[in-house]
Amino acid sequence: MKHALLRIGAVGLASGLTAVVLFGVGRVILIGDLGLTLLSFSQPSAPASAPPSPNVSPAVLSDVATPNPTATPSPAPSATETAGPSQAPLALTGFRFGGRSYVGVVVPDLGRGFVAPFAGTVEVRTYQFIDGEVRLGSNVPSLAFYPYISVVAADRKITYRPGTLGSVTELLIRDGAQVAAGDPLFRLVAPGRSSWTTFYNSSAFYDVVVSLQALPSGRDLDATPYLGKGF
């Protein structure tokens, strides 16, 4: 009797397992055919982020998707670009008078300044034209004064003869001063002919007349190489 009960129990257990297996297979087949998905009994994962709403403006999406461009620094201007306009060249004419050599200078623009071409001592002499004669050291207030500005070194002397003192020529140095090459001497502040036009040749059109002599011989030298610089 005991063995009969055990056999009946074993048969019942096997039948139950077979029914469960067949039920599962049939359910899988049925669900697969219907395109359904079984619910997962594992731990629920975090919900996926919702896709962006189609109502978001294109500008916002573009700002998010495209990184802002990095500003590129502009190159610094070169010295050539920031440099001021160069001075117009002086018109130079060499000539002789009374057996001596001179250079006539025509200045193309107002405000042109002249500088010492080499180091030395400054000499300033003023002249007036009185009764047809050139007078040094005279003092007639009603007549124009004309300056001669010289730079005297150990081996040479250069002299500039600009126009009327004050109205045409502004002195920037005093008599007896020590100067280095490049120091300012005088400036032309208004149109006006050199004293040469009044003293020696009324048709001379020069703004400044320059002479250069060697010392102590007094031999004439060419002043042209010293007339390229100014301010």
Residue frames as qw, qx, qy, qz and C-alpha x, y, z in Angstrom:
[[0.000, 0.886, 0.463, 0.000, 0.00, 0.00, 0.00],
 [0.320, -0.785, 0.104, 0.520, 2.86, 2.37, 0.84],
 [0.392, -0.155, 0.593, 0.686, 4.62, 1.72, -2.46],
 [0.225, 0.616, 0.674, 0.339, 1.42, 2.39, -4.35],
 [0.107, -0.938, -0.256, 0.209, 1.01, 5.81, -2.71],
 [0.373, -0.595, 0.339, 0.626, 4.62, 6.78, -3.51],
 [0.373, 0.158, 0.690, 0.600, 4.15, 5.83, -7.17],
 [0.110, 0.809, 0.558, 0.151, 0.95, 7.83, -7.40],
 [0.238, -0.883, -0.039, 0.403, 2.74, 10.88, -5.86],
 [0.412, -0.347, 0.503, 0.676, 5.66, 10.65, -8.28],
 [0.295, 0.435, 0.699, 0.485, 3.35, 10.42, -11.26],
 [0.027, -0.906, -0.419, 0.050, 1.40, 13.42, -10.04],
 [0.324, -0.753, 0.160, 0.550, 4.55, 15.51, -9.55],
 [0.384, -0.080, 0.629, 0.671, 5.83, 14.66, -13.02],
 [0.193, 0.658, 0.660, 0.308, 2.47, 15.53, -14.54],
 [0.143, -0.924, -0.232, 0.269, 2.46, 18.87, -12.75],
 [0.360, -0.558, 0.366, 0.651, 5.96, 19.77, -13.96],
 [0.344, 0.210, 0.713, 0.574, 5.06, 18.79, -17.50],
 [0.088, 0.822, 0.554, 0.095, 1.98, 20.97, -17.38],
 [0.231, -0.858, -0.002, 0.459, 3.97, 23.96, -16.14],
 [0.375, -0.303, 0.552, 0.680, 6.59, 23.55, -18.89],
 [0.258, 0.440, 0.729, 0.457, 3.96, 23.19, -21.59],
 [0.028, -0.898, -0.420, 0.126, 2.08, 26.20, -20.28],
 [0.288, -0.732, 0.191, 0.587, 5.26, 28.34, -20.35],
 [0.346, -0.068, 0.666, 0.658, 6.23, 27.28, -23.86],
 [0.171, 0.643, 0.693, 0.278, 2.75, 27.91, -25.14],
 [0.115, -0.912, -0.247, 0.308, 2.67, 31.32, -23.52],
 [0.326, -0.532, 0.384, 0.680, 6.02, 32.29, -25.03],
 [0.290, 0.205, 0.738, 0.574, 4.88, 31.19, -28.46],
 [0.057, 0.791, 0.605, 0.077, 1.59, 33.00, -28.11],
 [0.196, -0.873, -0.063, 0.443, 3.17, 36.23, -26.86],
 [0.364, -0.325, 0.523, 0.699, 5.91, 36.13, -29.53],
 [0.250, 0.428, 0.729, 0.473, 3.30, 35.79, -32.26],
 [0.041, -0.886, -0.463, -0.010, 1.29, 38.67, -30.86],
 [0.387, 0.594, -0.094, 0.699, 4.37, 40.94, -30.66],
 [0.504, -0.821, -0.033, -0.265, 3.96, 41.40, -26.87],
 [0.385, 0.480, -0.615, 0.493, 6.75, 41.69, -24.36],
 [0.678, -0.466, -0.551, 0.140, 6.76, 40.00, -21.01],
 [0.276, -0.910, 0.121, -0.284, 7.05, 42.20, -17.99],
 [0.547, 0.364, -0.605, 0.449, 10.49, 42.07, -16.41],
 [0.702, -0.656, -0.269, -0.060, 10.59, 41.02, -12.78],
 [0.659, 0.034, -0.244, 0.710, 14.14, 42.38, -12.31],
 [0.249, -0.610, -0.289, 0.695, 14.94, 45.60, -10.40],
 [0.379, 0.861, 0.322, 0.106, 13.45, 48.54, -12.35],
 [0.561, 0.018, 0.076, 0.824, 16.10, 50.75, -13.93],
 [0.011, -0.541, -0.155, 0.827, 16.06, 54.56, -14.06],
 [0.549, 0.707, 0.439, -0.080, 13.70, 55.87, -16.71],
 [0.550, 0.190, 0.319, 0.748, 15.36, 57.08, -19.89],
 [0.024, -0.447, -0.102, 0.889, 15.45, 60.82, -20.39],
 [0.501, 0.686, 0.493, -0.190, 12.61, 62.13, -22.46],
 [0.526, 0.296, 0.375, 0.704, 13.52, 63.25, -26.00],
 [0.069, -0.244, -0.076, 0.964, 13.61, 67.01, -26.58],
 [0.389, 0.635, 0.548, -0.382, 10.27, 68.52, -27.26],
 [0.479, 0.402, 0.503, 0.596, 9.70, 69.36, -30.93],
 [0.004, 0.941, 0.310, 0.136, 8.47, 72.76, -29.80],
 [0.534, -0.606, 0.090, 0.583, 11.98, 73.86, -28.69],
 [0.366, 0.895, -0.067, -0.245, 13.14, 76.76, -30.87],
 [0.862, 0.391, -0.075, 0.315, 15.90, 76.00, -33.42],
 [0.152, 0.812, -0.340, 0.449, 18.05, 78.77, -31.93],
 [0.623, -0.595, 0.423, -0.283, 18.14, 77.01, -28.54],
 [0.974, 0.040, 0.207, 0.082, 19.00, 73.66, -30.10],
 [0.640, 0.652, -0.151, 0.378, 21.74, 75.28, -32.12],
 [0.152, -0.808, 0.404, -0.401, 23.19, 76.93, -29.03],
 [0.809, -0.401, 0.403, -0.153, 23.30, 73.58, -27.27],
 [0.941, 0.219, 0.203, 0.159, 24.73, 71.60, -30.18],
 [0.603, 0.624, -0.068, 0.492, 27.28, 74.12, -31.46],
 [0.594, -0.482, -0.223, 0.604, 30.10, 75.35, -29.17],
 [0.077, 0.980, 0.049, -0.176, 30.73, 79.06, -29.05],
 [0.735, 0.501, -0.115, 0.442, 33.71, 80.01, -31.26],
 [0.608, -0.541, -0.100, 0.573, 36.84, 81.18, -29.47],
 [0.212, 0.973, -0.001, -0.090, 37.74, 84.80, -30.23],
 [0.807, 0.163, 0.047, 0.566, 41.03, 85.11, -32.10],
 [0.272, -0.772, -0.044, 0.572, 43.15, 88.09, -30.97],
 [0.532, 0.841, 0.049, 0.080, 43.84, 90.62, -33.71],
 [0.765, 0.069, -0.065, 0.637, 47.51, 91.00, -34.62],
 [0.265, -0.777, -0.102, 0.562, 49.18, 94.09, -33.23],
 [0.508, 0.860, 0.027, 0.035, 49.84, 96.77, -35.84],
 [0.798, 0.053, -0.007, 0.600, 53.40, 96.88, -37.01],
 [0.313, -0.580, -0.036, 0.751, 55.61, 99.85, -36.59],
 [0.184, 0.068, 0.537, 0.820, 55.29, 100.56, -40.26],
 [0.109, -0.626, -0.689, -0.349, 51.52, 100.92, -39.99],
 [0.346, -0.824, -0.385, 0.232, 51.60, 103.21, -36.95],
 [0.478, -0.225, 0.094, 0.844, 54.40, 105.44, -38.20],
 [0.206, 0.801, 0.227, -0.514, 53.53, 109.01, -39.10],
 [0.669, 0.715, 0.140, 0.148, 53.94, 110.44, -42.59],
 [0.685, -0.170, 0.100, 0.701, 57.56, 111.18, -43.55],
 [0.003, 0.790, 0.004, -0.613, 58.71, 114.72, -44.28],
 [0.687, 0.714, 0.111, 0.082, 58.96, 115.90, -47.85],
 [0.751, -0.077, 0.066, 0.652, 62.60, 116.18, -48.96],
 [0.093, -0.818, 0.029, 0.567, 64.30, 119.55, -49.04],
 [0.684, 0.679, 0.128, 0.232, 65.18, 121.04, -52.44],
 [0.554, -0.638, 0.210, 0.493, 68.94, 121.74, -52.39],
 [0.609, 0.756, 0.063, 0.231, 70.86, 123.88, -54.88],
 [0.662, -0.402, 0.080, 0.627, 74.61, 124.44, -54.72],
 [0.385, 0.868, 0.121, 0.288, 75.96, 127.77, -55.96],
 [0.622, -0.126, -0.127, 0.762, 78.97, 130.07, -55.64],
 [0.002, 0.953, 0.203, 0.225, 79.09, 133.73, -54.68],
 [0.133, -0.925, 0.330, -0.131, 82.15, 135.92, -54.18],
 [0.399, 0.518, -0.747, 0.122, 84.41, 132.91, -54.64],
 [0.283, -0.201, 0.814, -0.466, 82.72, 130.91, -51.86],
 [0.327, -0.147, -0.872, -0.334, 80.44, 127.85, -51.93],
 [0.417, -0.021, 0.444, -0.793, 76.86, 127.82, -50.59],
 [0.051, -0.268, -0.942, -0.197, 73.78, 125.60, -50.63],
 [0.391, -0.109, -0.012, -0.914, 70.33, 127.14, -51.19],
 [0.024, 0.193, 0.960, -0.203, 67.49, 125.32, -49.40],
 [0.463, -0.188, -0.260, -0.826, 63.81, 125.42, -50.37],
 [0.189, 0.027, 0.866, -0.462, 61.52, 124.06, -47.65],
 [0.227, -0.241, -0.749, -0.573, 58.33, 122.39, -49.02],
 [0.469, -0.627, -0.603, -0.157, 56.25, 122.71, -45.84],
 [0.190, -0.748, 0.200, -0.604, 55.74, 125.09, -42.93],
 [0.761, -0.571, 0.189, -0.242, 56.93, 124.31, -39.44],
 [0.892, 0.241, -0.277, 0.263, 60.10, 122.58, -40.63],
 [0.502, -0.831, 0.233, 0.051, 62.83, 122.51, -38.01],
 [0.630, 0.588, -0.449, 0.235, 66.60, 122.29, -38.42],
 [0.832, -0.548, 0.043, 0.076, 68.92, 120.42, -36.06],
 [0.169, -0.795, 0.560, 0.161, 72.63, 120.51, -35.28],
 [0.861, 0.368, -0.329, -0.124, 74.40, 118.14, -37.71],
 [0.722, 0.118, -0.520, 0.441, 77.27, 117.57, -35.29],
 [0.552, -0.699, -0.328, 0.314, 78.28, 118.48, -31.75],
 [0.447, 0.316, -0.028, 0.836, 79.70, 121.92, -31.07],
 [0.130, -0.459, -0.387, 0.789, 79.13, 125.42, -29.74],
 [0.255, 0.761, 0.565, 0.193, 76.27, 127.57, -31.02],
 [0.205, -0.222, 0.029, 0.953, 76.87, 131.07, -32.35],
 [0.195, 0.767, 0.607, 0.066, 73.88, 133.35, -33.00],
 [0.227, -0.227, 0.105, 0.941, 74.51, 136.65, -34.80],
 [0.295, 0.760, 0.562, -0.142, 71.80, 139.11, -35.87],
 [0.306, -0.024, 0.349, 0.885, 72.09, 141.43, -38.87],
 [0.302, 0.762, 0.413, -0.397, 70.06, 144.32, -40.27],
 [0.492, 0.376, 0.430, 0.656, 70.01, 145.87, -43.72],
 [0.120, -0.842, -0.247, 0.464, 70.50, 149.64, -43.25],
 [0.205, 0.857, -0.197, -0.430, 70.92, 152.10, -46.13],
 [0.775, 0.545, -0.297, -0.115, 71.95, 149.34, -48.50],
 [0.245, 0.536, -0.756, 0.283, 74.52, 147.87, -46.11],
 [0.808, -0.293, -0.511, -0.033, 74.54, 144.71, -44.01],
 [0.112, -0.666, 0.439, -0.593, 75.09, 145.71, -40.36],
 [0.663, -0.159, -0.705, 0.196, 76.09, 143.36, -37.55],
 [0.387, -0.301, -0.579, 0.651, 74.94, 144.20, -34.02],
 [0.123, -0.221, -0.096, -0.963, 72.75, 147.18, -34.99],
 [0.022, -0.422, -0.833, 0.357, 69.46, 147.78, -33.20],
 [0.248, 0.027, -0.185, -0.951, 66.90, 149.66, -35.28],
 [0.397, 0.198, 0.791, -0.421, 63.48, 148.47, -34.04],
 [0.593, 0.545, 0.102, -0.584, 61.68, 149.53, -37.23],
 [0.490, 0.533, -0.622, -0.298, 63.87, 147.26, -39.38],
 [0.973, -0.072, -0.146, -0.162, 63.90, 143.49, -39.63],
 [0.346, -0.643, 0.683, -0.019, 66.50, 141.40, -37.84],
 [0.864, 0.316, -0.353, -0.169, 68.04, 138.44, -39.66],
 [0.690, -0.569, 0.447, -0.030, 69.76, 135.65, -37.68],
 [0.588, 0.484, -0.648, -0.008, 72.84, 133.70, -38.67],
 [0.823, -0.432, 0.290, -0.225, 72.94, 130.43, -36.67],
 [0.508, 0.562, -0.651, 0.049, 76.26, 128.55, -36.61],
 [0.914, -0.392, 0.108, -0.010, 77.52, 125.34, -35.00],
 [0.273, 0.788, -0.537, 0.127, 81.27, 125.43, -34.42],
 [0.967, -0.235, 0.016, 0.099, 83.26, 122.22, -33.82],
 [0.550, -0.611, 0.358, 0.443, 87.02, 121.78, -33.54],
 [0.428, -0.125, 0.656, 0.610, 87.44, 121.07, -37.26],
 [0.081, 0.398, 0.660, 0.632, 84.43, 122.65, -39.01],
 [0.140, 0.356, 0.371, -0.846, 81.77, 125.34, -38.89],
 [0.087, 0.456, 0.769, 0.440, 78.31, 125.30, -40.46],
 [0.080, 0.264, 0.231, -0.933, 76.17, 128.45, -40.78],
 [0.143, 0.574, 0.788, 0.170, 72.42, 128.75, -41.51],
 [0.016, 0.125, -0.023, -0.992, 70.89, 131.96, -42.89],
 [0.097, 0.554, 0.826, 0.038, 67.07, 131.78, -42.59],
 [0.025, 0.682, 0.371, 0.630, 64.48, 134.56, -42.93],
 [0.162, -0.636, 0.151, -0.739, 63.34, 137.35, -40.62],
 [0.228, 0.004, -0.825, 0.517, 63.73, 136.67, -36.89],
 [0.281, 0.196, 0.543, -0.767, 60.41, 136.26, -35.09],
 [0.638, 0.383, 0.062, -0.665, 57.94, 136.47, -37.98],
 [0.772, 0.405, -0.431, -0.234, 59.61, 133.75, -40.09],
 [0.619, 0.252, -0.682, 0.297, 62.31, 132.15, -37.95],
 [0.686, -0.670, 0.037, -0.282, 61.89, 130.90, -34.39],
 [0.266, 0.560, -0.720, 0.311, 65.15, 130.39, -32.50],
 [0.887, -0.348, -0.241, -0.183, 65.23, 127.23, -30.36],
 [0.813, -0.149, -0.202, 0.526, 68.75, 127.66, -28.98],
 [0.166, -0.978, 0.011, 0.124, 70.75, 130.48, -27.42],
 [0.460, 0.760, -0.391, 0.243, 74.14, 131.87, -28.27],
 [0.052, -0.610, 0.710, -0.349, 77.00, 130.00, -26.59],
 [0.858, -0.173, 0.316, -0.367, 75.03, 126.81, -25.90],
 [0.106, -0.365, 0.907, 0.183, 76.66, 123.40, -26.28],
 [0.815, 0.217, 0.032, -0.537, 74.73, 121.07, -28.57],
 [0.508, -0.156, 0.831, 0.163, 74.93, 117.44, -29.62],
 [0.126, 0.044, -0.731, -0.670, 74.12, 116.11, -33.05],
 [0.222, -0.451, -0.832, -0.235, 70.34, 116.18, -33.50],
 [0.133, -0.526, -0.499, 0.676, 69.60, 119.01, -31.04],
 [0.276, 0.809, 0.484, 0.186, 67.09, 121.56, -32.43],
 [0.390, -0.070, 0.036, 0.918, 68.42, 124.92, -33.63],
 [0.249, 0.276, 0.048, -0.927, 65.53, 126.80, -35.24],
 [0.357, 0.442, 0.823, 0.022, 62.16, 126.39, -36.94],
 [0.050, -0.076, -0.382, -0.920, 60.52, 128.13, -39.90],
 [0.173, 0.408, 0.748, -0.494, 57.06, 129.18, -38.70],
 [0.438, 0.760, 0.270, -0.397, 55.88, 131.16, -41.75],
 [0.731, 0.496, 0.246, 0.399, 56.80, 131.59, -45.43],
 [0.089, -0.969, 0.145, 0.178, 59.72, 133.95, -45.94],
 [0.754, 0.556, -0.237, 0.258, 62.91, 134.17, -47.97],
 [0.769, -0.252, -0.169, 0.562, 66.38, 133.86, -46.55],
 [0.195, -0.862, 0.028, 0.468, 68.26, 137.02, -45.61],
 [0.496, -0.105, 0.564, 0.652, 70.29, 136.24, -48.72],
 [0.266, 0.673, 0.590, 0.359, 67.44, 137.61, -50.84],
 [0.136, -0.973, -0.175, 0.061, 67.57, 140.95, -48.98],
 [0.475, -0.718, 0.292, 0.417, 71.35, 141.23, -48.63],
 [0.346, -0.397, 0.655, 0.542, 72.79, 139.89, -51.89],
 [0.040, -0.030, -0.787, -0.614, 70.33, 138.71, -54.55],
 [0.468, 0.136, 0.282, -0.826, 66.72, 139.89, -54.73],
 [0.727, 0.201, -0.408, -0.514, 65.82, 137.10, -57.18],
 [0.194, 0.206, -0.938, 0.201, 67.06, 134.30, -54.91],
 [0.690, -0.299, -0.298, -0.588, 64.14, 132.06, -53.94],
 [0.545, 0.033, -0.782, 0.300, 65.80, 130.15, -51.09],
 [0.600, -0.718, -0.241, -0.257, 64.29, 129.81, -47.62],
 [0.653, -0.686, 0.255, 0.196, 67.68, 129.09, -46.03],
 [0.609, 0.682, -0.375, 0.153, 71.25, 129.48, -47.32],
 [0.844, -0.500, 0.172, 0.089, 73.90, 127.24, -45.74],
 [0.464, 0.723, -0.489, 0.153, 77.69, 127.23, -45.84],
 [0.912, -0.390, 0.067, 0.106, 80.29, 124.84, -44.38],
 [0.332, 0.802, -0.454, 0.200, 83.98, 125.54, -43.82],
 [0.857, -0.099, -0.379, 0.334, 86.85, 123.48, -42.48],
 [0.292, -0.919, 0.197, -0.179, 88.67, 124.86, -39.43],
 [0.140, -0.756, -0.141, 0.624, 91.11, 126.39, -39.03],
 [0.401, 0.003, 0.533, 0.745, 91.83, 126.62, -42.77],
 [0.331, 0.520, 0.164, -0.770, 88.45, 128.12, -43.77],
 [0.053, 0.123, -0.810, -0.571, 88.32, 125.88, -46.84],
 [0.659, 0.063, -0.024, -0.749, 84.82, 125.42, -48.28],
 [0.166, -0.021, 0.985, -0.031, 83.18, 122.03, -47.79],
 [0.366, -0.248, -0.646, -0.623, 79.98, 120.55, -49.21],
 [0.320, -0.113, 0.548, -0.765, 77.13, 121.13, -46.73],
 [0.658, -0.005, -0.432, -0.617, 74.64, 118.95, -48.61],
 [0.555, -0.061, -0.825, 0.085, 75.25, 115.73, -46.58],
 [0.133, -0.120, -0.655, 0.734, 74.29, 117.60, -43.40],
 [0.345, 0.061, 0.011, -0.937, 70.92, 118.83, -44.64],
 [0.437, -0.130, -0.804, -0.382, 68.92, 115.62, -44.76],
 [0.361, -0.396, -0.786, 0.309, 67.73, 115.63, -41.14],
 [0.162, -0.317, 0.059, -0.933, 65.19, 117.89, -39.49],
 [0.014, -0.329, -0.867, 0.373, 61.95, 117.81, -37.53]]
